[in-house]
Amino acid sequence: MDIKVTTRFAPSPTGFMHVGNLRTALYAWLWARKNNGIFILRIEDTDKDREVAGSIEHIIATLKWIGLDFDYGPHKDGPNSPYIQSERLDIYKKYADILIEKGFAYPDPFTEEEVEKFRKTAEENKKPFLYREHRPQNLQQFSVWDGKTPLRFKVPEIKSFKWNDLVQGDLSAGPEALDDFILIKGDGYPTYNFAHIVDDIEMKVTHVVRGQEFISSTPKFLSVYEALGVLPPFFVTTPPILGESGNKKLSKRDGAKDILDYEKDGYLPEAMINYLAFLGFNPGGEKEVYTREELIKVFDLSRIQHAGAKWNDDKLNWMNKEHMKLLPPKEIEKNILEYLPPNMQNPRLIPVIFERIMKWGNVKEMVTRGELELFFKAPDIQKEKFREKIIYKNTSPEKISNNLKLAIQALKNLDENNFVTENIKSTLLLIADNLDSRGELLHPVRYALSGLDRSPDPFLIASIIGKNETLTRLQKAIDE
């Protein structure tokens, strides 16, 4: 019988969303969408001590920006609502009662102090601490649970486990990986080790996309599934995202940021999805720039890599620019103008700005660095230095001045309505091509218009600042 592919993204509301969280969500979303399945957002908030106010809203806002729509989740009810774990306590108690009835769960008979004493004794004896070694022989007397005492899982059978991971392949662990862990804490909240299993069963999750840190706990999970008499889902363990050095997992110290900071920086969500997908996945071939719809078509769990993938800001910026190039001209113009201050919102600036940015946030940086000032204010340069700068190689000042006079006269003959880049270029090149070198004219023109040795195309500058301002700046260059 065919099964309905169901995946979930189950973050804890303990702070900002970083790239590792989001890639897990992305792979789960891609697999669900590829198979016309269900993608669930579930909030795992049973560790109240670590919860950060506003995190749930932040998670939802992040998924909304990146475009990972979920079928069911907070504020989007489904057949297994609610989708916030702290609102599902009665469901965990139901499953706890099942385990108690089967003889696979018991109230913890020891205090925290006693457990800590057991732990210290194991350390002194240089042995791993295993709670099951202190489990009371007669658990029948502990079969009545008051709901306030921590409830522990009784491992049904101490044995080795073997399982298959759809990415990592065949994995195994010895009996030492099993222990009597806490199912429900004294505060009434379930532990992660118990709650996520119950929820995955209830929500009929078929594929669990997760990080490598969960591999070591898998035998515990499998033991609980076995105790409940339920087949486990498929495990999809993704490779870690490494810092640019490639030596360790990407962390805040290495530049890991809140995903919404990338939105503030002016990255496109389509580029972020494309880049994150390729951090650990490769469909094969030379193509690197994919739309969301194309990624869904080519995504396959068998193509997820084993080894860690290095984060690279330069590659992200390149990919972002490639996606920017796919946008309609009107959308490019709209975004650039939004990042410009009101006094600089000149549509003629769009080509010169777009050529020099990798993300929308670069527009603000250009403004801050004063790179756009030349389009709004004539360069203020001392006359002596100005004379030196416009000299081209060994060309005499007199010849430079004469060349600029020819340029001024030719540009005066251009109609104001036709004072555009191509017409300006062809007009000036008619003069420059009759000189020993084009630079004898074009270098002085560039410097006279911008005050810079390196600047945008002088023809483009002239078209943006207009005919009158162009003639004024050129005339200033030859005035005594």
Disulfide bonds with the S-S distance in Angstrom:
none
